[in-house]
Every structure is written in structure tokens, then in C-alpha cells.
Amino acid sequence: MAEKLSDAQIAERLATLSGWTLENGMLVRTFTLKNFTAALAFVGAVGHLAEAAGHHPDITINYNRVKLALTTHDSGGITEKDFALAAQINALP
């Protein structure tokens, strides 16, 4: 099981992770894409990363907006796994 990060560790890492915020104990970011088709393609790419990492975000799609929320449920909070997946998502084209 991954170790839950402290509030200070989370704040330190968030400062270096573009676009993500802390919301209700989760790392959250909303992406705005060109249209619904682009949003679906983006979600597919996120899905591939999530499967490879064995770590799955909560995903909400509203037409061209995709909201992702990351937390490590079995650790009871945010861990390095969440930051690693968030960084991989940020690297998507």
C-alpha cells in the first residue's frame, strides 16, 4: 500500500504540478478540449495511462470538459501514485 502524504508534502508537490488543485481531499484538474469527440479521445488516453499504472481517477465528462480527480482510496488520501499519474496526464499531447 502506498503511504499517504502529509498536507505539507501535498502542498510542496502541488506547487510543481501545473493545473492541479486540492479539492475535498483529492487532486483535481479540469481539462477543456475542442469538442466532445476530443474529450472522449482524451479520456481514452487517460484510461490507458491509468490501466498501466493500476491507478484509476474519477472522471466526469461535460461535453468538452473533462474533470479528473485522483486519490488513493486504499491509503485513505493522496499518495505519490496520484502525483505520478497526474504528471503523466499533464504530459499527454
C-alpha positions as CSV (number, residue, x, y, z in Angstrom):
1,M,0.0,0.0,0.0
2,A,1.2,3.5,-0.9
3,E,1.9,5.9,2.0
4,K,-0.5,8.8,2.4
5,L,1.3,12.1,2.1
6,S,1.1,14.9,4.7
7,D,-0.5,18.2,4.0
8,A,2.9,19.8,3.7
9,Q,4.1,17.2,1.2
10,I,1.0,17.6,-0.9
11,A,1.4,21.4,-0.9
12,E,5.0,21.1,-1.9
13,R,4.2,18.7,-4.8
14,L,1.2,20.8,-6.0
15,A,3.4,23.8,-6.4
16,T,5.3,21.9,-9.2
17,L,2.2,20.3,-10.9
18,S,0.6,22.6,-13.4
19,G,-3.2,22.9,-13.3
20,W,-4.0,20.6,-10.4
21,T,-5.6,21.7,-7.2
22,L,-6.6,20.1,-3.9
23,E,-10.4,19.6,-3.6
24,N,-12.1,17.6,-1.0
25,G,-9.0,15.5,-0.3
26,M,-8.3,14.8,-4.0
27,L,-6.1,16.1,-6.7
28,V,-8.4,17.7,-9.2
29,R,-8.0,19.2,-12.7
30,T,-10.5,20.2,-15.4
31,F,-9.4,20.0,-19.0
32,T,-11.2,21.9,-21.7
33,L,-10.9,20.2,-25.1
34,K,-12.0,21.2,-28.6
35,N,-15.3,19.3,-28.6
36,F,-17.0,16.1,-27.3
37,T,-15.0,13.8,-29.6
38,A,-11.7,15.3,-28.4
39,A,-12.9,14.9,-24.8
40,L,-13.6,11.2,-25.4
41,A,-10.2,10.7,-27.1
42,F,-8.5,12.4,-24.1
43,V,-10.4,10.2,-21.7
44,G,-9.3,7.1,-23.6
45,A,-5.7,8.2,-23.4
46,V,-6.1,8.8,-19.6
47,G,-7.6,5.4,-19.4
48,H,-4.6,3.7,-21.0
49,L,-2.3,5.5,-18.5
50,A,-4.5,4.6,-15.6
51,E,-4.6,0.9,-16.6
52,A,-0.8,0.8,-17.0
53,A,-0.4,2.4,-13.6
54,G,-3.1,0.3,-11.9
55,H,-4.5,3.5,-10.6
56,H,-7.8,4.9,-11.7
57,P,-9.1,8.5,-11.5
58,D,-12.7,9.6,-11.1
59,I,-13.7,11.0,-14.4
60,T,-16.6,13.4,-15.3
61,I,-17.3,14.5,-18.8
62,N,-19.4,17.5,-19.6
63,Y,-19.4,17.9,-23.4
64,N,-15.8,19.3,-24.0
65,R,-14.8,19.5,-20.3
66,V,-13.2,16.5,-18.5
67,K,-12.7,16.7,-14.8
68,L,-10.3,14.2,-13.2
69,A,-10.0,13.5,-9.5
70,L,-7.2,11.4,-8.0
71,T,-6.9,9.9,-4.6
72,T,-5.5,6.5,-3.4
73,H,-8.6,5.0,-1.7
74,D,-6.8,2.1,0.0
75,S,-4.3,4.6,1.6
76,G,-7.0,7.0,2.7
77,G,-5.7,10.0,0.8
78,I,-3.2,11.4,-1.7
79,T,0.0,9.4,-2.3
80,E,2.9,9.5,-4.7
81,K,0.8,7.4,-7.1
82,D,-1.6,10.3,-7.5
83,F,1.1,12.8,-8.3
84,A,2.8,10.3,-10.7
85,L,-0.4,9.7,-12.7
86,A,-1.2,13.5,-12.7
87,A,2.2,14.2,-14.2
88,Q,1.7,11.6,-16.9
89,I,-1.7,13.1,-17.7
90,N,-0.2,16.5,-17.9
91,A,2.3,15.1,-20.5
92,L,-0.5,14.0,-22.8
93,P,-0.5,15.9,-26.1
